[in-house]
């Protein structure tokens, strides 16, 4: 369960930093942080499912 949560945090931080670098306003930073969190959280979810299935031998 830690992989999706870690992905959300890392994606939010990277999205926020990227928006701030491009001179975004507070709303831009919040939007990019949310989108980055969702994308990386989804990637983390796929990693979790893959590892769980590999550990179960399925």
C-alpha positions as CSV (number, residue, x, y, z in Angstrom):
1,X,0.0,0.0,0.0
2,X,3.0,2.3,0.4
3,X,3.7,2.5,-3.4
4,X,0.6,4.5,-4.4
5,X,1.0,6.8,-1.4
6,X,4.6,7.4,-2.2
7,X,3.7,8.1,-5.8
8,X,1.1,10.6,-4.8
9,X,3.6,12.5,-2.6
10,X,6.4,12.4,-5.2
11,X,4.1,13.4,-8.0
12,X,2.6,16.3,-6.1
13,X,6.0,17.6,-5.2
14,X,7.4,17.3,-8.7
15,X,4.3,18.8,-10.2
16,X,4.4,21.7,-7.8
17,X,8.1,22.4,-8.4
18,X,7.6,22.2,-12.2
19,X,4.7,24.7,-12.1
20,X,6.6,27.1,-9.8
21,X,9.6,26.9,-12.1
22,X,7.5,28.1,-15.0
23,X,6.2,31.0,-13.1
24,X,2.8,29.7,-12.2
25,X,0.4,31.2,-9.8
26,X,-0.8,29.5,-6.7
27,X,-3.7,27.9,-8.5
28,X,-1.4,26.6,-11.3
29,X,0.9,25.1,-8.7
30,X,-2.1,23.4,-7.0
31,X,-3.4,22.0,-10.2
32,X,-0.1,20.7,-11.4
33,X,0.5,19.2,-8.0
34,X,-2.8,17.4,-8.1
35,X,-2.3,16.1,-11.6
36,X,1.2,14.9,-10.8
37,X,0.0,13.2,-7.7
38,X,-2.8,11.4,-9.6
39,X,-0.5,10.3,-12.4
40,X,2.3,9.0,-10.1
41,X,-0.3,7.5,-7.7
42,X,-1.7,5.5,-10.5
43,X,1.7,4.3,-11.5
44,X,2.4,3.3,-7.9
45,X,-0.9,1.4,-7.9
46,X,0.1,-0.6,-11.0
47,X,3.5,-1.3,-9.3
48,X,1.7,-2.5,-6.2
49,X,-0.6,-4.8,-8.2
50,X,2.3,-6.2,-10.3
51,X,4.4,-6.9,-7.2
52,X,1.4,-8.5,-5.3
53,X,0.6,-10.8,-8.3
54,X,4.3,-11.7,-8.7
55,X,4.6,-12.6,-5.0
56,X,1.4,-14.7,-5.2
57,X,2.8,-16.6,-8.1
58,X,-0.1,-15.8,-10.4
